Amino acid sequence: MVSVPEISRPRATIMDSLCPTKDDKMVGHERIKAFCVAQCTNWYQPTLWAVITEVANLPGHRHTLSPTAILRDLKARSLLFNGLSRQVLGNFFEGSPGNRSFKQYSLSRAAVNNVYQASQSTCCGILVSLDCVLCFSLISYLHG
């Protein structure tokens, strides 16, 4: 069974599957670091972030944005949020309990994760189909 952190950070899995096997001709130097499964979940990943904002904007939570109440509803909604803690969820908000809102940093980080940007360290086009792979992985995880 695939873990939620591994689903939310699929780059290492994709890159490992693209590496040549021992039967193939080895190109370049040997791999020094072995592949390891992701430990930390990317809560800003588009599918997870969409559910978090949807639950936070429910009529009962809109005014207070209590991390405890939002976390309770998230865990009731899906098993994907069992690894989310109240402290991590509280870091997404700013302000006093009566006047809370999402931090600008959280919104901008979620917006960056929604847009593919090629960088110098990434092969051109390798992560373009990432959303399809990620959505399929999440759906297969939920179905068991």
FENURRA-V103562 format. One record per backbone hydrogen bond with DSSP energy under -1.0 kcal/mol. CO is the residue of the C=O (numbers start at 1). NH is the residue of the N-H. Records with the same first field share a line. If there is no record, write none. Layout:
CO=NH / NH
This chain:
3=7
4=8
5=9
10=14
11=15
12=16
13=17
14=18
41=43
42=45
45=49
46=50
47=51
48=52
49=53
50=54
51=55
52=56
53=57
55=58
58=61 / 62
61=65
66=70
67=71
68=72
69=73
70=74
71=75
72=76
73=77
74=78
79=82
85=89
86=90
87=91
89=92
90=93
92=103
94=101
96=99
101=94
103=107
104=108
105=109
106=110
107=111
108=112
109=113
112=115
123=126
127=130
129=133
130=134
131=135
132=136
133=137
134=138
135=139
136=140
137=141
138=142
139=143
